[in-house]
Amino acid sequence: MRYNIRGENVEVTNAIRNYVEKKIGKLERYFDTPPTSDVNVNISVYNDEQQIEVTIPMTNLLLRAEEQHMDLYAAIDLVVDKLERQIRKHKTKVNRKFRHQGAAKHVFAEMEKEAIAQQQQEVEDDSDIEIVRTKRFDLKPMDSEEAVLQMDMLGHAFFVFTNADTGTTNVVYKRRDGRYGLIEPS
């Protein structure tokens, strides 16, 4: 993994950098082959509270966690625990699904061979409606359960995906009552 560690209102010392790389590097034990993706780490300090945000984009999976704590090293430990839970949850879910369908044993290892390419583009418009950010990403074929899992891992309220059964673009979203909804084209 390649590390991109940034500090906001804090200097990232060699000790902090080494601790982050050591702790996040332990996540490699969950993969058959070490992932080649970038690890984006943002460390910030506001009002004596340390915040760390870690994003690891991989094929068909985006691991993201953030944590706040008075102690930076404790925050790092807590964010790594969150990432471990996400990996175990996703690995169990994927393996259960493919075992149920009779697929190969090492499906999860194949999923992370390439990193997700994300492009961000700022767009300005002269009208009253201003689009301030555009995201482009590949829609991976998956079922609605996988899409809900991805949405929960990202911490978003909705997730756009290609339905593996129908081949159409669908959206899953979290409802106010805590349950999930699915939008399909007619």
N, C-alpha and C positions, 0 to 999 in steps of 0.2 A: 504494500500500500504506500502511496505517496501522500505525505502530510503537508497541508497548507494551514499553518497556525497563525492567526491574526489576533492582535490585542487591541482593545478599545479602552482607553483611559488606564491602560496598564502595559508595562513593558514585558514582553515575553522573554524571560531569561532562559538560559540553557537548562537550568534545573526544571523549570516548568515544561519546556519543550520535551525534555527526556522523559519526564513523568507521564505526559500525555501520550507520547509514542509508545512507552512501555505498557501502559494500561490498555490503550486501544489496540495495540498489537496482539494482546491476548485473545482478541475476538477471532483471529485467524484460525484458532483451533476448531472452530465450528465449520470450517470449509475443507473440502478434500484437497483443493489446490488454493494457495493464497490468492485472494482477490487482487486485481491490478488496478482497482479504482482509486480515485483521489479521496482523501479524507479531509473535509473542510471543517476546521475548528475555529470558532470565534469565542474569545475570552474577553469579558468586559467587567468593569467595576463601576457601580453606581451606588452612592450613599453607603459605602462600606459593605455592600453586598456583592459577592462574586457571582457571575453568571457565565455558564459555558454552554455553547450550542455546537453540536456535532452533526454533520450531514455526510453520509456515505452513499453516493449514487452507484447502483449496480444494475445490471440487466434485469428487468422485471421486478426490481425491488429497490426501494429507496429507504435507507435507514436514517432516521432523524430523531434526535432527542435533545432536550435542553433541561438545565437544572440550575437552581439558584441556592446559594448557601453562604454563610458568613466566612467559611474557610474554602479557599480555591481547591485544595487537594481533596477535600470531602466532596465538593461539587463534581470534580472529575470522576471520583469513585462512583457517585450516584448516577451520573450520565452513562457510564460504562455498564452499570447494572441494568439500566433501561434498555440499552442497545442489545445486551445479551438476551433479555426477555423477548424483545422483538424478533431476534434471529431464531430463538428456540420456538416461538409461537408460529412463525412463518414456516420454518423447516418442518415442524410437526404437521401443519396444515397441508403443505404441498406434498409431503411424503404420504400422508393418509389418502389424499385425493388420487395420486398416481398409483399407489398400491391398490386402491379400490378399482382402478381402471386397468391394472395389470401392466403398468409401464416399468421402465428400468429402475434399478435401485438407486442410482446416483443422479437423479433428475435435478436435484437442487444444485449440484456442482456445475451442471451445464448452464444453469440460469444466470450465474454470476460471471461468466467468462468475459463479457464485454460491459463496459460502464455505460450508463445512460447519458446520451449527449443532450445537454440542455442549452438552449440559446435564449438569451434575454435581450429584448430590443425595446428601446424607449421610442414611443411614437407621440408626436405632438399633433394636435388637431385644432383648427381655428374655430370650430363650433363650440356650443355650450357644453357638450359632452366631451370630456377629455379622457382619452385612454392613456394612462400613465405607464402601463407595462404590458408587454405581450410575451407570452410564453409559448414555445413550440416544443413538442415532444412526440415521440412515437407512441401510438396507441397499440398496446400489446393485447393480443387476444386472450381473454380470460372469462371466467364465469362471474356472476354477480357476487358470490361469496368471497372470491379472491379480491374483487374490487373493493368490497367493504373492508376487508382486512388491510389492504393497501391504504385506504382512506384513513382508517383508524391509526395506522402506523405514522402517517404523515401529520395527523392531527388536524385534518381539513374537514370542512362540512360537506364537501361533495368530491366526486372522483369521476373523471371521464375515461371510458375504456371501450374497446371493441369487444362485442359479445362473441365468444368463441363458437356458440351454437348457430347464431343467425348471421354473423359477419357485419352487423350494423353497429353504429356508434351509440352507446348508451351512457347514462349518468346515474350513479347511485348517490344518495344524499342522506344526511342525518336529519330526522324530523325533530320538532320541538319536544315531542313526547319521549324521545330517546330511541325510538325505533328507526328503521331505515326505509327509504323509498327508492324506486327504480323508475327512470324515465326512458321510454323506448319510442322510437319513431313509428308512426302508424303506416 
